[in-house]
């Protein structure tokens, strides 16, 4: 290759530090998950400091570890897991799509979705993951609705609906693009 195209092609490796940074961010999420789980378990066994931490973390007005408080903490843990899954999709899918092949074909641990990943599939998967994360936040909001302002609830519902409409628009536009004009006319 000529020098300029070679330089441009090699510039994809500049994304590597970004993916390594996302791996570090995922490590922070793993730490957060175990920390919150630890506080929940210790609070369940009667530790007052852990109980206050849990109650503060979920914004509960009760002074006890109720079923609602536990549910809010568990939803927070699920939220951390879903964000971590989103990070994995971005790290692995982005690296495979934009930097270099990982050559995982035939590896027993290869994620099923990675075999057919491209920028379009990655966009739809990311949009779906964001909707899932937004759904968890919305469920936490509905469970804790009596301690929130109505405008906060309406704003979160509006944001969630915006995510849904955006994901549908991304999926529809990708479907139109990848079906091609000839196929679109045949099915019309």
N, C-alpha and C positions, 0 to 999 in steps of 0.2 A: 504494500500500500504506500501511497505517497505520504509525506510527513504530516500535512494538515489533517487529512482524513484519519490517519493513524492516531494523531493526538486527540481528535474529537472522539474517536471510538474508545480510546483508552480512558477518556475522562469519566466514563461510567464508574470507574473505580473510586471516584471521589465520593460516591454514595456509601461506600463501605463504612467510614466512620459514623455516618448517620445510623446505619443499621446496628452497629456496635453500641451506639448511644441508646437506641431503643432496647437493646438487650439489658443494658444497665438500668433503664427505666423499669423493665419487667422485674429485675431483681428487687427494686424498691417495692413494687406491688406484691411480690412474694413475701417480703418482710412485713408489709402492712397487713397482709392476710393473716399471717401467723400471729402477729401482735394482737389484732382484733379478736382472733379465735382464742388466744390465751386469756385476754381480759374477760371474754364471755364465760369461759370455763371456770376461771377463778371466781368470777362474780356468782356463778351458779352454786359454788361451794361456800358462799357467804362472805367473801372478802369485800369490805365496805369501799375501799379505795378503787378496786376493780369495778364495783357496781356503779360508783359515781362516774368513772370513766365511760362505762357503757351507756349510762343514761345521758351523759353530756354528748357522746358521739352521735346518738340518734335523736337528740333534742326532745327526749321524753319528759313529760311533766310528772310522771309517777315517781315514787321513791322506792319502788321494788322492781324486781326482775319479773315482769309480767309476760304473758304469752305474746302480747303485741310488741314489747321491747325485744324479746328474743327474735321474733319474726323480722323486725326491722334490722337487727344486727345480721341475721342470716341473709337477708336480701342485700345488705351491704357487702357481705362476703361473696355472694353470687355476682354482684356487680364487679368486684375486683377480679373474679375469675373470668368474666366475660370481657373485661378490658384486656386482661392478659391474653385471652384467645385472639382478640383483635390485634394485639401487638404481634403475636406469632404469625398471623396472616400477613401483616404488613412486612415483617422481617423476612420470613421465608419466601412468601410470594413475591415481594418486591425485589429481593435479591435474585431470585430465580428468573424473574421477568426482565429486570433492568440491568443487572450486573453480570451474572455468570450462572451457567447451569451448575446444579449441585450434584448431578449424576446419581440420583437416588433410585432410578428405575430398578425394580426387583428387590429393593431394600424392604425388609418386613415392617419397618416402622414408617415408611413413606406415607404421609397423609394422602387420603384418597383424592382430595380436591387438587393436590399439587400436580397430578398427572395431566390435567387439562387447564392449567392456569395460564392466563394471559391478562393483559391490562384490563380488558372488558370484564372478564370473570372476577378479577380482583376488585374492581369497582363495585360490582353488584354484591359480592360477599361482604365487603366493608360496609356498604349501605345497610345490608341486612343485620350485620353485627351492631351497628350504631342504633338501629331500631330496637334490637333486643336490649341494649344497655338503656336506652331511653324508656323502654317499657318497665324495666326494673325500677328506675327512678320514679316513674309515674305511679307504680304500685306502692312504693314507699310513701309517696305524697298522699295517695288516697288513704292509706292506713293511718297516716299521721295528720289527716286533713283538719281535724279540729284544732290543731295548734298552728295552722298556717293561715295566712290571709287568702281571701278568695282570689285576688288578682294574681298571686303566686301560682295557685292551682290552675287558673285559666291560662297563664303564660306557659306553664309546663305542658298543658294539653295542646296549646297552639304550636309549641316547639315540636312536640311529638308528631302532630299531624303534618307539620312541615317536613320532618324527616321521612314520614310515610310517602307523601306526595313526591318528594325528591327521589326516593328509591324507586318508586313506580316510573317516574320520568326517565331515570337512568336505565332501568330494565327495558322500557319500551323503546328508547332511542337505540340501545345496543341491539335489540332484536331487529329493528328496522335496518340498521347498518349492516348487520351480519346476515340478514336474509337476502339482501341485495334487491335491486329494482326488478329483475326478471321474476324472482320468486314472489315478490310483493304483488305483481300483476296477475300471476297465476292464481293466487289465493284470494284475490279481490272479487 
